[in-house]
Amino acid sequence: MEEKLTKKYGLFTAICMVVGTVIGSGVFFKAQTVLEKTNCNVGLGILAWIIGGCVMLSCILAFAVMAQKYQKVNGVVDYAEATVGPKYAYFLGWFLATT
C-alpha cells in the first residue's frame, strides 16, 4: 500500500527555506575572505559574489527541474539515484549524513 505524496509547500515557502539556509550558513561572514583572496580589490570581490550567485541560481534551477520530475521524499539522494545510479546515491547519502 503506497501513499501518494502531497505538496505541502508552495513557491514562497521554498524560496524562504533556501534564503534561510544561505543566510544561516554564514554567507555574509565570508566578505573578508573574499576580499583577502582578491587582494582587497572590491570590484573583483563583487564580481566573485555575482559569479557565485549565478552558480547558485543554476543549481536552484536544476534542483527545481529534478523536483518536478522525481517526486520522491529523499531529495538529493533520489535525484542522484535517478541520474547516476543506486550505488552513487548510497555513497552520497552517507557523505551528506557524515559531513
N, C-alpha and C positions, 0 to 999 in steps of 0.2 A: 504494500500500500504506500504509494508515493504522494507526498504532499506537494501541492502546487505553490511555488514561491509567489508572494505578493509584494508589490512595490510599496515600501513604507516611506521612502524619502523622495522628495522632488528635487528639481534642479537647484533651487535656492539652498536647501539643506546640504546638498552635495558640495556646492561652492563654499558654504560656510565651513564644512568639515575640512576641505583642502586648505583654505586660508588659515584655519586654526592650527592645522598640522604644520604648515610652513612657518607661521609665526612662532608656534610652540617649539619648533626645532632650533630656534635661535638665529634665524636668518638676519635679523637686524644687528646681531652682535658680531657679524663677520666683516663689517665695513673696515675695521682696522687691518684685518688680514688681507683683504683685497687691496687696500692701499699699499701695504707693505710689499705685496707681490708685484705691484705695478710701479714700484719705486716712487710712491706718493704722487703719481700722475692722476689727477682727478678725472680728466677726460677718458683716459684708458680704463680707470676703475668703473666709471659709469658705463662704458662700452661693455665691460665684462659683465656687469649686472644685467644689461639689456640682452646680451647673448645667453646668459643663464636663464633669463625669463623666457626667451624664445624656446630654449630646450625644454623648459618646464611645460610650456603650452603644447609643444609637440607630444610630450609624454601624456599630458591630460587628454589630448585628442585621441591618442592611441588607446588609452585605458577606457575612454568613453565608448569607442567603437567596439572594443572587446566586451565591455559590459553589456552592450546591446545584443551582441551576437551570442555570448555564452552566459546565459542567466543561471548561474550556479552560485553556491554560497561560499566557496573558498577563495574567491577573488583572484589574486595574482597566481596562486598555485594552480587553479583551474585554467587560467589563461596559458600558463606555461605548459600544462599537460596537453592542451588542445593544439598548441602551435609547435612544440618541440618534442614532447613525449612524456610518458609517465615517470621514467627514471629521472629525467631532469627536474620534473615537478617535485618529486620526492626530495631530492637534494636541495632544491630551492626552498622548500618548506622548512627543512632542518636549518638551513642557513639563516632564514629570516627569524626562526624561533630562537636561535642562539646568538644573534647579533644585537 
